[in-house]
Amino acid sequence: MNSEKLQKLVFWVAEVDENDNDIVGKKCANLGRMARLGFQVPPSFMISIEACRKFMHETGARAEIDRYVRKTCDPKDWGIKELEERSRDIQDIIKSKAMPADLKQEIVSHCHTLLGETDVAVSVRSSGAESRPGMFATYLNVKGEADILRKTIDVWASAFETRAISYRISKGIPFDADNLGVAVVKMVNARAAGVSFSMHPVTRDATKIVIESIWGLGEGVVKGTESVDRFLLNKNTLEILEKQIGKKEKCVISTEGGIKWEDVPSDKQNIASLSNEEMKYVANLAKMLEEKLECPQDTEWAIEEGAPFPTNIYLLQTRPAKITVDTSSSILDRMVEDVLRVHSNIDVSKIKPPKDIKLH
C-alpha cells in the first residue's frame, strides 16, 4: 500500500476505493468505489483514520484517556453504571479538544472547495475500518466549516459511546480500539429516497429487483408494509411487475439546524413516490452495481428535488444484500443500520414521530 496514502489526512471521494477500508473506513471506501466505477454519488470528501489518530495524539486526548482509565478498574469489570459514566467522561475529554491547526486548515480548505461561498448543508458520517452498524454518530444538515469541524470531533468521540465500548469489551477487542474515518457528504435535498435490492430479499429470486421508496429523506424509515411504496421489477427487462402504494402520511425533511418530521400533503399520500421512469432507472442502477460488484446489492439512493432526470438520482451507499425471511416490516428498516441514532443539530429526542414511524 502507498505509504504516502497512509499518511494522508483528507481525500476527495474519487481518490479512495474498496482497498482503502483501513485508511478511511468502509463507508468512505464504499462511496469512493461507486464514484470510481462511474456512478453518481453526492460531492464529498473523506477525513482519514490517520487524522483521527493525529487528533487524539496531538491534542493529548489519548494520554488523558489513558490516565483516566488507569484510575479505574479493568474496563472488563465495568458495570452498566460505570460504563455509562466513563463513556460520558471520555467523550467529554475528546470534545473539549480543539482541532490541530494543520488538520483544521486542510479540512477547511476542502470545505471551501466542496461548498463554495454558499451555505450548503452536509452530512457528517462515521466510517469505521470494521462494520459496527449503529455504533457511531451521524450528523445531518450540518452547515458551515466551524460546525463541520465540531461534528467531526463529535464523530470521533462517538467511538466511546456506551454501546460501542460494551461491544468491543464483549468481543475481546481493546476498549479504545476504534479510530474512525469521517465522510463529509453534500446533502441531497431529497424529494424521495429509498433502497433497492438486486435480488428479492425474501424469496431470493435472482431475476427480480425490489425497490422501496418514501417521500423526503431516507432517514424517514417507515415501519409497516402500508407506509412505503414497494415496486417489483424484472431484472432482465426492467418491466414493472407490481406496484404497492403505501399511505405515506409523514416524511423527514431537512430544516435549519437538523431534520424534522413533516406531514405529507393529502394529495401525495396515496400516490407513488417514484415515476415509472425513475423506477426503471433505479432498478437498472441496482442491476449494474450487481454486475460490477459481482454479488447482489442492497443500495440506498435519493432523488434531488427540482433537478432534471436522471442527473437528480444519487447513490448513497451499496453493500452486499442481506437476505431475510421476515416479511412483517418494510425492507427500508435495513436502512436503520447506519442511522440507528441520527445525531443532528437539534435534540432528536424532542421530535415526536407518529406511532407507526420510527426515527433512528
N, C-alpha and C positions, 0 to 999 in steps of 0.2 A: 504494500500500500504506500502511496506517495506520502513521504514524511512531511512535506510542506502542507499537504491537505490535512494531515492530522493536527497540525498546529494552527490552522486557520480558524478564525473566530466566527465569521459571518459569511454565509453563502447566499447567492441567488438560487431560486428554486431549480433552474435548469443546470446548476453546477453539481447537483447531487443525484445519486441513483441508488438502486437496490443494494449496492455494495457498501453503502455508507451508513448502515444502521449504527455502527459503533461511533460514528463521527457526529451525526446529527439526530440519531434516534429513528425508529421505524416509521413514524408518521411523516416526518420530513422526507426521509428517503423514498417513501412510497409516493409522495406528491411529486418529488423530483423525477422519479421514474416515469410517471404518467406524462409529465411535461416533455421529457426527452423522447418519449415514444410518439410525440406529436399531438397528444390530447390537450384540450383546452382546460387549464386549471387557473384559479384566480392568481393574479400577480402576488408574489410573496417572496420573503427571504427567511433564512433559517439561521438561528443562533446555535452554535455548536455546543456539544457536551464539554469540549475543552474550555469554552467560555464560562460554563458553569463552574468547572474546577478552578479556573483562574479567579473568578469572583470569590469563591469560598476560601481560597488560599490567601489572596492579596488583601482582602478586607479583614482577615483574621477570624472570619466566621467559623471556619473549620476548627481552628485551635480552640476557640471559645466553646464550641460544642463539645469537643473532646474533654476539656476541663470540666464542663458541666456534667457530662455523663460519668466521669471518673468519681464524682462526688456521690453518685447514686449506686445502687446495687446493679448487678448484671442486667442488661435490658431484657434478657430471657425471663427474669424474675419479676418484671414489672406487672403489677395488676392493672385492671382496667382504669382505675382512678389515677394511678401513677402514670400510666401510658398517656392518658388524655392531658394530664398536667404537663408532662415533659414534652409532648408533642407541641403544645402551645408555646412553651418556653423556648424550644429550639427554633420554631418558626419565627418567634419574636426576635431572636438573635439575628437570624438571616435578614428579616425585613428591616432591621434597624441599620443595616449597612448601605452605603452609597455605592453606586456602580463605579468601578475603577475608571479613571479618566480616559485612557486609551480605548477601552472597550466601549465606554459611553460614546466616544467620538465615532467609532465605527458603526455602531447601531444607529446613531442619529443620522449619519451620512446615508445609510440605506433607507432610513425612514424618509428622508428628503427626496431621494430618487423614486421611491415607491409611491409616495403620497403627493409630491409636489408641494405647492403652496396651499392646496385645498384642505379642508377639514374632513378628510376621508376616514371612514371607520375601518378598523381591522379586528380580526380575532387574534388572540394571543394564546396559543395552544401548547400544551406539554407534549414532548416526544421522547420517550424513553428508548434505550437500546433494546430492552426486552418489553414485551407486551405486558402491561399492567392495566387492564381495562377498568376505567372508572376510578383509578387510584389518585390521579393528579389533576391539577386545576386547569380549567379552560375559561378564558375571559372573552366576552363578546362585545362588539360595538365599542371598542376602545378607540379614543381619538387623541391625537397629539403625541409628540415624542416623549414628553415627560411621563404621561400615563403609560405609554408603551414600555418605557424603562422600568417604571414601578411594577407593572404587571409581569414583566419578565422576572424580576426578583421574586414576586409572589408565586409564580410558577415554580421556580427553583425551591422556594420554601415548602411548597406542597409535597415535595418528596418526603417530608416529615409529618404529613397528615397521619392521624391515629391509625387509620386502616392500612396505610402504606407501611408504616413501621411494623404493625401487627403481622401483615402478610410476610414481610421479609423474615421476621423472627420465626414464624411458623414454618417457613421453608428452609431454615438454617442459613439464610443469607445475612451477612452483616447488616446491622440495623441502619447503617448510613450508606449503603452501597449504591443507591440510585442517584446518579447525576443525570440531569435532564437537558436535552436539546429543547429549543423553543421554535415553533413556527409562527411567524407574523404574516398573516394572510389577509389580503384585502377582502372585506366583507362583500358578499353578493347580496344586493337588495332584492331578495327573492320574492317573486310573485308566487312561485310554487317550488316545492322541493320534495325529495323522496329518496327511495332506494330501489335498485333493480337487481334481480338475480338472473344470471345467465343459465341457471339450471333451476327447475322448480324446486323450491326449498323443502317442500313436504313430500311430494311424490317422487322426487329425484328424476323426473322426466327431463332428459338432456336435450330434448327437442323443443322445449318450452322456455320462454322468458317471462318472469313475473315482475311487474312494476307496481309499486305503491307510491301514492303521492298525496300531498296535502297542500293547502294554501299556506303561504308565508315561509318562515324559516324551518329548516329541518329539525331544529331543536324542539319543535312542537310535536313531540312524539305522542300520537293519539292511541289510546287503548281501546280495543274492541273492533270487530270487523265492520261495523257500520260507520265508523268515524274516519275512515280513509277511503280513497279511491284505489281499487285494485284492478289491474289490467293483465290479461294473459295473451301472449303473442306467440306465433310460430317462429322459432329461431331462424329457420332457413329462409322463409318467405317474408317475414315480418308482418304477416297477416294478423290483424287483431281478432282474436278468437272469442274473447269475453271481456265485458266491462261490468264492474260492480261499483256503483257510485255511492259513496257513503255520505251521510248527513254531516257536513263539516261546519259545526257551529262556532268553533273557536280556532284561532290561529295565533302564532307567535310572530311578532314583528320587532324590528329594531326601533329603539326610541332613544332619546337623549339620555345618555348615561347607562344604557344597557338594553334589555329586552322587556317586552310585556305581552300579556295576553290581550287579544282584541276580538270583539265579536265579528264574525264573518257576515257581511250583508246577506239578508234573507234570499236575495235573488241569485246568490252564488253558492248557497249551502248545499244544494242538491244537483249541481252541475259539475261536470268533470273538470278537475283542476289541470288537466292536460288536453291539448287538442290531439286529434288523430296523428297529425304530422309530428308533433312533439313526442307522442308515444313511440312512434316508429323510429325516430331519431335516437331517443334514449335507449330503446331496445337494441338498435344497431351498435351503439357505443358499448353496451354490455357484451354483445357478440364479439366485437373487435377486441375488447380487453381480454376476453377469454381466449381468443386465438393467439394474441401476442404473449399472454402470461401463462398459457398452456394449462389452465385449470379453471373451473367455474368460479365466477367472481360475484361478490357482494359489493355493489358500488353505490356510493352516495353522490348526489348531484343536486344542483339548484339552477333555477331559471331566473335570469335577471329581469326585473320589472322594466318595461319600456324599451328594451334593447331589441334589435331585429333578430329574427330567427335565421340561422341556427347559432349565430355568434353569442346568443344570450344563454346558452347552456354550458354550465361549468361542471367539471368533475371535481369533487371534494376529497374523495378517498375511495380506494378499492382494496379489497383483500380477498383471500380465498374464502369461498362461500362456506358457511356452516349450515349443515342440513339438520332440520328439526322434524319431530313428529308431532309437535304441539300446534294445533290449529285454533286454539282458543283465543289467541290475541294476534294483533297486527304484526306483520313482518317488520314494520317500522320500529317495533320495540328493539330490534337489533341495533338501531342507531344509538341507543342509550349507552352502548359500550364506551363511547367517547364523551358522553355528556351526562354521566350518572349524576354529577353535581355540577350544573352550569354555574360558574362564577362570573358575575358581571359587575358593573359599577354600581348596580342597585342591590338592595337586600332582597334576594330572590325568595327568602322565607316569607316576605310580606305579599308576594304575588299569590293570588287565590285562583288557581285554575279550577274549572268545573270538575265535578266529581268523576267524570268519565275520561279525564285527560290527566296525564302525568307530566309534571315538569321535573326534569332530571338535571 
